């Protein structure tokens, strides 16, 4: 099975990693549509403790527009998810791999957009140091 995620461990505090991820995404022209604090949601809804875990829904408007021009239902698979999380006192940053996620679409123009998005997301994740 092909991995649908790309992950890096970072030697940063959780909050610093989150800030640097958001900046790196901005530098690749991704906006943050939503930020979900999973830790607080689990505490609120299930009354359970959980480690730090943030989901960012990111979107590169130019790429999203190109994709939707070629596949109107594409927003069922968008936006790009990025997670920053703490696992056993280590901080990780992960992103979806768009080419894997979009492979089910069977549209070469959309797959090319996914390839570009993937390059940008990996570059953003790799820059977080």
Order of alpha helices (4+ residues) and beta strands (2+ residues): beta-alpha-beta-alpha-beta-alpha-beta-beta-alpha-alpha
